[in-house]
Amino acid sequence: MQLHLIRHGQTPSNLTHALDTAAPGAPLTAEGERQAAAVGRVFAGRPLQAVYASHLTRAQQTAAEVAAPHGLEVLTRHDLREILAGDLEMRTDEPSVERYLGTMVAWAAGDLDRVMPGGESGHDTLARYDRVVAEVVATGVREAALVSHGAIIRFWAVLRGTNLDPTSAADRWLDNTGVVSLVGEPGDWQVTQWQDEVVAHRSATPGDGPGGQPLPA
């Protein structure tokens, strides 16, 4: 199957670099609403059969734009929420942001026992996202979108994408409404596209040619 992991649109917390991970979270800015509408138009041309989103406001708003052209209901799953900042929640200082992102990078490099201060371990974070992906696969849909959050998409995709180097998490940024696309199944996911980069992968889906099929601009 094909999975598209979509980061939400811009929020005020993104502009201040705040570690905003608790519910309900900041809503989209006017620019974020524009971004959400734009990514909705991109995915209007895809044969989506399901749209899932975390329960945070920004993900719900973005997912609504992705689901609307297909007449789909947004399926809310708390397990798609952002990597929890714990004791670092809403901090904007550089040491806190570096500690948060550094923990995610350490998880991706294999230190899943490490715990975010006041938050979850890498094992717990990975397991909850895995649960939602397994649920999506079990429905039998061929193509689905999961609207989620930047850090957890980066973390999950570099660990579960068998054609990526997990230690590349620090270098793989994801913009607001950036998309990571994958093909395959649990245990054998291939990342086909990371934002504008088409990622070399083994073809795993009928019609998915060498190098992948870029999303329309």
DRENMI-307776 format. One line per field, with one value per atom (N, C-alpha, C): x, y, z; atom name. Coordinates in nm, 2 decimals. Example, Ala and Ser with C-alpha at 12.3 -4.5 7.8 and 13.67 -1.06 7.14 Angstrom:
# residues 2
east (1.32, 1.23, 1.32, 1.28, 1.37, 1.29)
north (-0.57, -0.45, -0.33, -0.22, -0.11, 0.00)
up (0.78, 0.78, 0.78, 0.71, 0.71, 0.79)
at (N, CA, C, N, CA, C)
***
This chain:
# residues 217
east (0.08, 0.00, 0.09, 0.02, 0.09, 0.05, 0.15, 0.12, 0.18, 0.10, 0.16, 0.15, 0.26, 0.27, 0.29, 0.18, 0.18, 0.19, 0.28, 0.30, 0.19, 0.14, 0.04, 0.09, 0.00, 0.03, 0.09, 0.14, 0.21, 0.12, 0.18, 0.11, 0.19, 0.13, 0.21, 0.32, 0.31, 0.42, 0.54, 0.51, 0.62, 0.70, 0.63, 0.70, 0.79, 0.76, 0.84, 0.93, 0.92, 1.00, 0.97, 0.84, 0.79, 0.77, 0.81, 0.78, 0.64, 0.55, 0.41, 0.36, 0.35, 0.31, 0.19, 0.14, 0.02, -0.11, -0.22, -0.35, -0.41, -0.48, -0.52, -0.41, -0.32, -0.22, -0.27, -0.17, -0.21, -0.28, -0.37, -0.44, -0.34, -0.39, -0.31, -0.32, -0.21, -0.21, -0.28, -0.29, -0.35, -0.27, -0.13, -0.04, -0.06, -0.08, -0.10, -0.23, -0.33, -0.46, -0.44, -0.36, -0.33, -0.25, -0.15, -0.07, -0.16, -0.25, -0.34, -0.43, -0.48, -0.56, -0.48, -0.36, -0.27, -0.24, -0.21, -0.18, -0.31, -0.42, -0.55, -0.57, -0.53, -0.54, -0.45, -0.33, -0.23, -0.29, -0.35, -0.40, -0.53, -0.60, -0.73, -0.71, -0.59, -0.56, -0.51, -0.50, -0.46, -0.58, -0.57, -0.69, -0.69, -0.69, -0.70, -0.82, -0.81, -0.92, -0.94, -0.85, -0.86, -0.77, -0.82, -0.74, -0.75, -0.63, -0.62, -0.54, -0.57, -0.50, -0.49, -0.39, -0.38, -0.49, -0.51, -0.62, -0.59, -0.47, -0.43, -0.49, -0.53, -0.60, -0.54, -0.41, -0.35, -0.35, -0.34, -0.35, -0.49, -0.59, -0.73, -0.77, -0.72, -0.75, -0.69, -0.57, -0.50, -0.56, -0.59, -0.65, -0.79, -0.86, -0.99, -0.98, -0.87, -0.85, -0.81, -0.74, -0.70, -0.81, -0.90, -1.01, -1.13, -1.15, -1.27, -1.29, -1.19, -1.21, -1.25, -1.23, -1.26, -1.39, -1.45, -1.57, -1.54, -1.42, -1.38, -1.39, -1.42, -1.42, -1.28, -1.24, -1.10, -1.11, -1.03, -1.03, -0.92, -0.96, -0.87, -0.81, -0.68, -0.61, -0.50, -0.52, -0.43, -0.28, -0.27, -0.13, -0.05, -0.11, -0.04, 0.01, -0.01, 0.04, 0.19, 0.23, 0.37, 0.45, 0.58, 0.67, 0.65, 0.61, 0.58, 0.70, 0.69, 0.80, 0.82, 0.71, 0.72, 0.76, 0.87, 0.91, 0.96, 0.98, 1.02, 0.90, 0.78, 0.66, 0.66, 0.64, 0.63, 0.75, 0.86, 0.99, 1.04, 1.10, 1.15, 1.30, 1.37, 1.51, 1.59, 1.70, 1.78, 1.82, 1.87, 1.91, 1.79, 1.67, 1.56, 1.52, 1.52, 1.49, 1.59, 1.72, 1.83, 1.81, 1.77, 1.76, 1.64, 1.54, 1.42, 1.46, 1.51, 1.55, 1.66, 1.75, 1.87, 1.82, 1.71, 1.66, 1.60, 1.52, 1.47, 1.58, 1.68, 1.79, 1.86, 1.88, 1.93, 1.85, 1.71, 1.62, 1.64, 1.65, 1.66, 1.79, 1.90, 2.03, 2.03, 1.92, 1.92, 1.90, 1.91, 1.90, 1.75, 1.67, 1.53, 1.49, 1.59, 1.56, 1.56, 1.62, 1.63, 1.49, 1.47, 1.34, 1.34, 1.24, 1.23, 1.20, 1.27, 1.24, 1.09, 1.04, 0.90, 0.81, 0.86, 0.78, 0.80, 0.80, 0.80, 0.94, 0.96, 1.08, 1.06, 1.17, 1.17, 1.08, 1.09, 1.01, 0.86, 0.82, 0.68, 0.63, 0.71, 0.67, 0.66, 0.76, 0.75, 0.64, 0.61, 0.50, 0.37, 0.34, 0.21, 0.19, 0.29, 0.27, 0.25, 0.33, 0.32, 0.18, 0.11, -0.02, -0.12, -0.11, -0.20, -0.17, -0.04, -0.01, -0.06, -0.04, -0.10, -0.25, -0.32, -0.46, -0.50, -0.43, -0.46, -0.44, -0.32, -0.30, -0.41, -0.45, -0.55, -0.69, -0.71, -0.84, -0.84, -0.72, -0.72, -0.72, -0.71, -0.71, -0.57, -0.57, -0.45, -0.37, -0.43, -0.36, -0.43, -0.35, -0.40, -0.30, -0.36, -0.28, -0.29, -0.18, -0.18, -0.12, -0.21, -0.17, -0.12, 0.01, 0.07, 0.17, 0.29, 0.37, 0.52, 0.59, 0.73, 0.82, 0.84, 0.94, 0.91, 0.78, 0.75, 0.74, 0.71, 0.72, 0.86, 0.95, 1.09, 1.14, 1.11, 1.16, 1.11, 0.97, 0.91, 0.96, 0.97, 1.00, 1.15, 1.24, 1.38, 1.41, 1.33, 1.34, 1.27, 1.15, 1.07, 1.09, 1.15, 1.19, 1.32, 1.31, 1.42, 1.53, 1.50, 1.59, 1.65, 1.63, 1.69, 1.79, 1.89, 1.99, 1.92, 1.90, 1.84, 1.91, 2.05, 2.12, 2.11, 2.03, 2.01, 1.90, 1.84, 1.72, 1.75, 1.88, 1.91, 1.92, 1.94, 1.96, 1.83, 1.73, 1.60, 1.50, 1.49, 1.39, 1.26, 1.15, 1.02, 0.95, 0.92, 0.85, 0.70, 0.64, 0.49, 0.43, 0.34, 0.27, 0.36, 0.49, 0.58, 0.52, 0.56, 0.51, 0.62, 0.61, 0.69, 0.60, 0.63, 0.55, 0.63, 0.55, 0.61, 0.53, 0.59, 0.51, 0.56, 0.47, 0.50, 0.41, 0.46, 0.38, 0.46, 0.40, 0.48, 0.59, 0.71, 0.83, 0.91, 0.84, 0.91, 0.85, 0.87, 0.83, 0.95, 0.92, 1.02, 0.98, 1.07, 1.03, 1.06, 0.95, 0.96, 0.99, 0.94, 0.96, 0.97, 1.06, 1.07, 1.07, 0.95, 0.93, 0.95, 1.05, 1.07, 1.17, 1.23, 1.33, 1.27, 1.29, 1.25, 1.36, 1.32, 1.42, 1.42, 1.55, 1.56, 1.51, 1.43, 1.37, 1.34, 1.31, 1.27, 1.12, 1.08, 0.94, 0.86, 0.75, 0.68, 0.53, 0.49, 0.35, 0.32, 0.23, 0.20, 0.19, 0.26, 0.25, 0.35, 0.42, 0.52, 0.65, 0.69, 0.81, 0.94, 1.06, 1.18, 1.20, 1.24, 1.26, 1.14, 1.02, 0.90, 0.83, 0.71, 0.63, 0.61, 0.67, 0.66, 0.51, 0.48, 0.35, 0.34, 0.22, 0.21, 0.24, 0.30, 0.34, 0.21)
north (-0.12, 0.00, 0.12, 0.24, 0.37, 0.45, 0.50, 0.59, 0.73, 0.83, 0.97, 1.03, 1.06, 1.12, 1.27, 1.35, 1.49, 1.57, 1.66, 1.75, 1.86, 1.90, 2.01, 2.14, 2.24, 2.37, 2.45, 2.57, 2.66, 2.70, 2.71, 2.76, 2.88, 2.96, 3.06, 3.00, 2.88, 2.81, 2.78, 2.75, 2.73, 2.85, 2.97, 3.09, 3.13, 3.09, 3.12, 3.00, 2.90, 2.77, 2.72, 2.73, 2.67, 2.52, 2.45, 2.30, 2.28, 2.29, 2.29, 2.15, 2.06, 1.92, 1.87, 1.95, 1.91, 1.95, 1.88, 1.91, 2.03, 2.11, 2.10, 2.15, 2.23, 2.29, 2.41, 2.48, 2.60, 2.57, 2.66, 2.64, 2.69, 2.68, 2.73, 2.88, 2.94, 3.08, 3.09, 3.22, 3.24, 3.17, 3.18, 3.11, 2.96, 2.91, 2.77, 2.72, 2.80, 2.77, 2.76, 2.86, 2.86, 2.73, 2.70, 2.57, 2.45, 2.44, 2.33, 2.32, 2.43, 2.43, 2.38, 2.43, 2.39, 2.24, 2.18, 2.04, 1.96, 2.01, 1.95, 1.94, 2.05, 2.05, 1.95, 1.93, 1.84, 1.70, 1.66, 1.53, 1.50, 1.61, 1.59, 1.50, 1.50, 1.42, 1.28, 1.24, 1.11, 1.02, 0.89, 0.81, 0.77, 0.87, 0.84, 0.77, 0.67, 0.60, 0.62, 0.68, 0.71, 0.82, 0.91, 1.02, 1.01, 1.00, 0.99, 1.12, 1.15, 1.27, 1.25, 1.32, 1.33, 1.42, 1.42, 1.50, 1.64, 1.69, 1.82, 1.91, 2.03, 2.12, 2.14, 2.17, 2.20, 2.08, 1.96, 1.84, 1.82, 1.84, 1.83, 1.93, 2.06, 2.16, 2.12, 2.07, 2.04, 1.91, 1.81, 1.69, 1.72, 1.81, 1.84, 1.89, 1.96, 2.00, 1.89, 1.79, 1.67, 1.58, 1.57, 1.47, 1.52, 1.66, 1.71, 1.68, 1.69, 1.66, 1.51, 1.43, 1.29, 1.25, 1.34, 1.32, 1.22, 1.22, 1.13, 1.19, 1.11, 1.15, 1.15, 1.25, 1.24, 1.15, 1.05, 0.95, 0.99, 1.03, 1.08, 0.97, 0.98, 0.88, 0.96, 0.95, 1.02, 0.97, 0.85, 0.79, 0.86, 0.94, 1.01, 1.15, 1.18, 1.31, 1.32, 1.44, 1.48, 1.41, 1.39, 1.35, 1.44, 1.39, 1.47, 1.54, 1.67, 1.75, 1.73, 1.68, 1.66, 1.79, 1.78, 1.90, 2.02, 2.00, 2.10, 2.17, 2.13, 2.19, 2.34, 2.39, 2.53, 2.61, 2.55, 2.62, 2.67, 2.78, 2.83, 2.85, 2.83, 2.86, 2.75, 2.79, 2.70, 2.57, 2.57, 2.45, 2.35, 2.40, 2.31, 2.25, 2.33, 2.28, 2.18, 2.21, 2.11, 1.98, 1.99, 1.87, 1.78, 1.85, 1.78, 1.71, 1.79, 1.73, 1.63, 1.65, 1.56, 1.43, 1.43, 1.30, 1.22, 1.29, 1.23, 1.17, 1.24, 1.19, 1.07, 1.07, 0.96, 0.84, 0.85, 0.74, 0.68, 0.77, 0.72, 0.64, 0.68, 0.62, 0.49, 0.46, 0.33, 0.33, 0.45, 0.46, 0.48, 0.38, 0.39, 0.39, 0.35, 0.35, 0.49, 0.58, 0.72, 0.77, 0.85, 0.91, 1.06, 1.12, 1.26, 1.31, 1.41, 1.46, 1.48, 1.40, 1.41, 1.36, 1.29, 1.24, 1.09, 1.04, 0.90, 0.86, 0.72, 0.67, 0.66, 0.63, 0.60, 0.48, 0.38, 0.26, 0.29, 0.37, 0.40, 0.48, 0.58, 0.67, 0.59, 0.51, 0.43, 0.33, 0.27, 0.17, 0.23, 0.35, 0.41, 0.45, 0.50, 0.53, 0.40, 0.30, 0.17, 0.12, 0.14, 0.08, 0.14, 0.27, 0.34, 0.29, 0.28, 0.23, 0.09, 0.00, -0.13, -0.14, -0.05, -0.04, 0.00, 0.10, 0.14, 0.03, -0.04, -0.15, -0.26, -0.29, -0.39, -0.36, -0.23, -0.20, -0.24, -0.26, -0.31, -0.19, -0.07, 0.04, 0.04, 0.09, 0.09, 0.22, 0.33, 0.46, 0.54, 0.59, 0.66, 0.77, 0.88, 0.99, 1.00, 1.02, 1.04, 1.18, 1.26, 1.40, 1.41, 1.44, 1.43, 1.55, 1.52, 1.63, 1.60, 1.71, 1.71, 1.61, 1.62, 1.53, 1.39, 1.35, 1.21, 1.15, 1.23, 1.18, 1.15, 1.24, 1.22, 1.09, 1.08, 0.97, 0.84, 0.83, 0.71, 0.67, 0.76, 0.73, 0.69, 0.75, 0.70, 0.57, 0.53, 0.40, 0.29, 0.32, 0.22, 0.21, 0.32, 0.31, 0.23, 0.11, 0.03, 0.07, 0.17, 0.22, 0.36, 0.39, 0.51, 0.48, 0.56, 0.55, 0.61, 0.54, 0.60, 0.72, 0.72, 0.83, 0.96, 0.95, 1.07, 1.16, 1.12, 1.20, 1.34, 1.37, 1.51, 1.59, 1.53, 1.61, 1.61, 1.54, 1.53, 1.62, 1.74, 1.83, 1.81, 1.86, 1.85, 1.98, 2.05, 2.18, 2.16, 2.27, 2.27, 2.22, 2.12, 2.05, 1.98, 1.95, 1.86, 1.72, 1.64, 1.50, 1.40, 1.29, 1.18, 1.06, 1.01, 0.90, 0.77, 0.66, 0.53, 0.43, 0.32, 0.20, 0.08, -0.02, -0.15, -0.19, -0.24, -0.30, -0.30, -0.32, -0.32, -0.42, -0.37, -0.46, -0.44, -0.38, -0.36, -0.23, -0.12, 0.01, 0.07, 0.12, 0.19, 0.34, 0.43, 0.57, 0.60, 0.66, 0.69, 0.84, 0.92, 1.07, 1.13, 1.23, 1.31, 1.45, 1.51, 1.65, 1.65, 1.73, 1.73, 1.63, 1.55, 1.46, 1.32, 1.27, 1.14, 1.04, 0.95, 0.86, 0.73, 0.69, 0.56, 0.45, 0.36, 0.25, 0.13, 0.02, -0.10, -0.09, -0.10, -0.09, -0.20, -0.15, -0.24, -0.24, -0.15, -0.13, -0.14, -0.21, -0.21, -0.07, -0.04, 0.09, 0.19, 0.15, 0.24, 0.21, 0.30, 0.28, 0.30, 0.28, 0.30, 0.44, 0.46, 0.60, 0.66, 0.60, 0.65, 0.74, 0.78, 0.87, 1.00, 1.11, 1.23, 1.28, 1.33, 1.39, 1.51, 1.54, 1.66, 1.79, 1.88, 2.01, 2.09)
up (0.00, 0.00, 0.00, -0.02, -0.01, 0.11, 0.18, 0.29, 0.26, 0.30, 0.29, 0.42, 0.48, 0.61, 0.59, 0.63, 0.60, 0.73, 0.73, 0.85, 0.84, 0.95, 0.96, 0.90, 0.88, 0.84, 0.95, 0.92, 1.01, 1.13, 1.25, 1.37, 1.43, 1.52, 1.59, 1.67, 1.72, 1.79, 1.70, 1.57, 1.48, 1.46, 1.46, 1.44, 1.55, 1.67, 1.79, 1.83, 1.76, 1.79, 1.92, 1.96, 2.09, 2.08, 2.18, 2.18, 2.23, 2.13, 2.16, 2.12, 2.22, 2.19, 2.26, 2.36, 2.44, 2.37, 2.41, 2.35, 2.42, 2.34, 2.20, 2.11, 2.16, 2.07, 2.00, 1.94, 1.87, 1.74, 1.69, 1.56, 1.45, 1.33, 1.21, 1.21, 1.16, 1.12, 0.99, 0.94, 0.81, 0.71, 0.72, 0.63, 0.64, 0.76, 0.78, 0.71, 0.71, 0.65, 0.50, 0.45, 0.30, 0.26, 0.35, 0.32, 0.32, 0.42, 0.43, 0.31, 0.26, 0.14, 0.02, 0.01, -0.10, -0.10, 0.02, 0.02, -0.01, 0.03, 0.00, -0.15, -0.22, -0.37, -0.43, -0.38, -0.43, -0.41, -0.30, -0.27, -0.33, -0.38, -0.45, -0.57, -0.63, -0.75, -0.72, -0.59, -0.55, -0.51, -0.53, -0.50, -0.35, -0.27, -0.12, -0.08, 0.00, 0.06, 0.21, 0.27, 0.42, 0.45, 0.55, 0.60, 0.75, 0.82, 0.96, 1.01, 1.14, 1.19, 1.34, 1.40, 1.55, 1.60, 1.73, 1.79, 1.81, 1.78, 1.80, 1.69, 1.73, 1.65, 1.51, 1.51, 1.38, 1.28, 1.33, 1.25, 1.20, 1.29, 1.25, 1.13, 1.15, 1.05, 0.91, 0.92, 0.79, 0.73, 0.81, 0.76, 0.69, 0.75, 0.69, 0.54, 0.51, 0.38, 0.28, 0.34, 0.26, 0.24, 0.34, 0.33, 0.24, 0.24, 0.18, 0.03, -0.05, -0.19, -0.22, -0.12, -0.14, -0.07, 0.01, 0.08, 0.20, 0.25, 0.35, 0.49, 0.59, 0.73, 0.78, 0.86, 0.92, 1.04, 1.04, 1.15, 1.25, 1.37, 1.47, 1.56, 1.57, 1.65, 1.74, 1.87, 1.96, 1.94, 1.90, 1.89, 1.78, 1.69, 1.59, 1.64, 1.77, 1.82, 1.81, 1.83, 1.82, 1.94, 1.92, 2.03, 2.14, 2.26, 2.37, 2.43, 2.45, 2.50, 2.66, 2.72, 2.87, 2.94, 3.02, 3.10, 3.01, 2.88, 2.79, 2.72, 2.76, 2.69, 2.69, 2.57, 2.53, 2.55, 2.58, 2.59, 2.45, 2.45, 2.32, 2.32, 2.43, 2.44, 2.36, 2.31, 2.22, 2.29, 2.42, 2.48, 2.49, 2.52, 2.53, 2.40, 2.29, 2.16, 2.12, 2.14, 2.11, 2.18, 2.31, 2.39, 2.33, 2.30, 2.24, 2.11, 2.02, 1.89, 1.90, 2.00, 2.02, 2.07, 2.15, 2.20, 2.08, 1.99, 1.88, 1.79, 1.77, 1.68, 1.75, 1.88, 1.95, 1.94, 1.95, 1.93, 1.79, 1.69, 1.55, 1.53, 1.61, 1.60, 1.68, 1.75, 1.82, 1.97, 2.03, 2.18, 2.22, 2.19, 2.22, 2.37, 2.45, 2.59, 2.65, 2.58, 2.63, 2.65, 2.76, 2.78, 2.77, 2.70, 2.69, 2.84, 2.88, 3.02, 3.05, 3.14, 3.17, 3.06, 2.96, 2.85, 2.83, 2.71, 2.67, 2.63, 2.63, 2.57, 2.42, 2.35, 2.21, 2.18, 2.26, 2.24, 2.24, 2.34, 2.36, 2.24, 2.20, 2.09, 1.96, 1.93, 1.81, 1.81, 1.92, 1.93, 1.90, 1.95, 1.93, 1.79, 1.72, 1.58, 1.50, 1.53, 1.47, 1.48, 1.59, 1.61, 1.51, 1.49, 1.39, 1.25, 1.21, 1.08, 1.06, 1.16, 1.15, 1.13, 1.20, 1.19, 1.05, 0.99, 0.85, 0.76, 0.77, 0.68, 0.69, 0.81, 0.83, 0.77, 0.74, 0.67, 0.53, 0.47, 0.33, 0.23, 0.27, 0.18, 0.11, -0.02, -0.09, -0.08, -0.04, -0.03, 0.08, 0.18, 0.29, 0.33, 0.39, 0.44, 0.59, 0.65, 0.80, 0.83, 0.88, 0.91, 1.05, 1.07, 1.20, 1.21, 1.27, 1.32, 1.28, 1.27, 1.21, 1.27, 1.41, 1.47, 1.46, 1.49, 1.49, 1.35, 1.25, 1.11, 1.08, 1.11, 1.08, 1.15, 1.28, 1.36, 1.30, 1.28, 1.24, 1.10, 1.01, 0.87, 0.85, 0.93, 0.91, 0.98, 1.08, 1.14, 1.06, 1.01, 0.94, 0.79, 0.74, 0.59, 0.58, 0.52, 0.52, 0.42, 0.33, 0.24, 0.29, 0.41, 0.47, 0.58, 0.60, 0.71, 0.83, 0.94, 1.05, 1.11, 1.09, 1.15, 1.07, 0.96, 0.88, 0.93, 1.05, 1.10, 1.13, 1.17, 1.20, 1.08, 0.96, 0.84, 0.75, 0.79, 0.71, 0.77, 0.73, 0.78, 0.71, 0.77, 0.71, 0.73, 0.63, 0.63, 0.67, 0.71, 0.73, 0.60, 0.61, 0.51, 0.41, 0.46, 0.39, 0.40, 0.30, 0.29, 0.28, 0.35, 0.33, 0.28, 0.16, 0.11, 0.11, 0.14, 0.15, 0.08, 0.04, -0.02, 0.06, 0.07, 0.13, 0.23, 0.34, 0.45, 0.58, 0.69, 0.82, 0.81, 0.84, 0.83, 0.70, 0.61, 0.47, 0.41, 0.47, 0.41, 0.34, 0.22, 0.14, 0.12, 0.16, 0.14, -0.01, -0.07, -0.21, -0.24, -0.14, -0.16, -0.02, -0.01, 0.11, 0.07, 0.09, 0.04, -0.11, -0.16, -0.31, -0.36, -0.26, -0.30, -0.33, -0.45, -0.49, -0.44, -0.35, -0.29, -0.36, -0.39, -0.46, -0.37, -0.43, -0.35, -0.44, -0.38, -0.46, -0.48, -0.60, -0.64, -0.56, -0.49, -0.41, -0.43, -0.52, -0.55, -0.70, -0.75, -0.90, -0.95, -1.06, -1.12, -1.05, -0.95, -0.88, -0.95, -1.04, -1.12, -1.05, -1.11, -1.05, -1.00, -0.88, -0.83, -0.77, -0.79, -0.74, -0.83, -0.80, -0.88, -0.79, -0.83, -0.75, -0.74, -0.63, -0.61, -0.71, -0.76, -0.84, -0.77, -0.84, -0.77, -0.74)
at (N, CA, C, N, CA, C, N, CA, C, N, CA, C, N, CA, C, N, CA, C, N, CA, C, N, CA, C, N, CA, C, N, CA, C, N, CA, C, N, CA, C, N, CA, C, N, CA, C, N, CA, C, N, CA, C, N, CA, C, N, CA, C, N, CA, C, N, CA, C, N, CA, C, N, CA, C, N, CA, C, N, CA, C, N, CA, C, N, CA, C, N, CA, C, N, CA, C, N, CA, C, N, CA, C, N, CA, C, N, CA, C, N, CA, C, N, CA, C, N, CA, C, N, CA, C, N, CA, C, N, CA, C, N, CA, C, N, CA, C, N, CA, C, N, CA, C, N, CA, C, N, CA, C, N, CA, C, N, CA, C, N, CA, C, N, CA, C, N, CA, C, N, CA, C, N, CA, C, N, CA, C, N, CA, C, N, CA, C, N, CA, C, N, CA, C, N, CA, C, N, CA, C, N, CA, C, N, CA, C, N, CA, C, N, CA, C, N, CA, C, N, CA, C, N, CA, C, N, CA, C, N, CA, C, N, CA, C, N, CA, C, N, CA, C, N, CA, C, N, CA, C, N, CA, C, N, CA, C, N, CA, C, N, CA, C, N, CA, C, N, CA, C, N, CA, C, N, CA, C, N, CA, C, N, CA, C, N, CA, C, N, CA, C, N, CA, C, N, CA, C, N, CA, C, N, CA, C, N, CA, C, N, CA, C, N, CA, C, N, CA, C, N, CA, C, N, CA, C, N, CA, C, N, CA, C, N, CA, C, N, CA, C, N, CA, C, N, CA, C, N, CA, C, N, CA, C, N, CA, C, N, CA, C, N, CA, C, N, CA, C, N, CA, C, N, CA, C, N, CA, C, N, CA, C, N, CA, C, N, CA, C, N, CA, C, N, CA, C, N, CA, C, N, CA, C, N, CA, C, N, CA, C, N, CA, C, N, CA, C, N, CA, C, N, CA, C, N, CA, C, N, CA, C, N, CA, C, N, CA, C, N, CA, C, N, CA, C, N, CA, C, N, CA, C, N, CA, C, N, CA, C, N, CA, C, N, CA, C, N, CA, C, N, CA, C, N, CA, C, N, CA, C, N, CA, C, N, CA, C, N, CA, C, N, CA, C, N, CA, C, N, CA, C, N, CA, C, N, CA, C, N, CA, C, N, CA, C, N, CA, C, N, CA, C, N, CA, C, N, CA, C, N, CA, C, N, CA, C, N, CA, C, N, CA, C, N, CA, C, N, CA, C, N, CA, C, N, CA, C, N, CA, C, N, CA, C, N, CA, C, N, CA, C, N, CA, C, N, CA, C, N, CA, C, N, CA, C, N, CA, C, N, CA, C, N, CA, C, N, CA, C, N, CA, C, N, CA, C, N, CA, C, N, CA, C, N, CA, C, N, CA, C, N, CA, C, N, CA, C, N, CA, C, N, CA, C, N, CA, C, N, CA, C, N, CA, C, N, CA, C, N, CA, C, N, CA, C, N, CA, C, N, CA, C, N, CA, C, N, CA, C, N, CA, C, N, CA, C, N, CA, C, N, CA, C, N, CA, C, N, CA, C, N, CA, C, N, CA, C, N, CA, C, N, CA, C, N, CA, C, N, CA, C, N, CA, C, N, CA, C, N, CA, C, N, CA, C, N, CA, C, N, CA, C, N, CA, C, N, CA, C, N, CA, C, N, CA, C, N, CA, C, N, CA, C, N, CA, C)
***
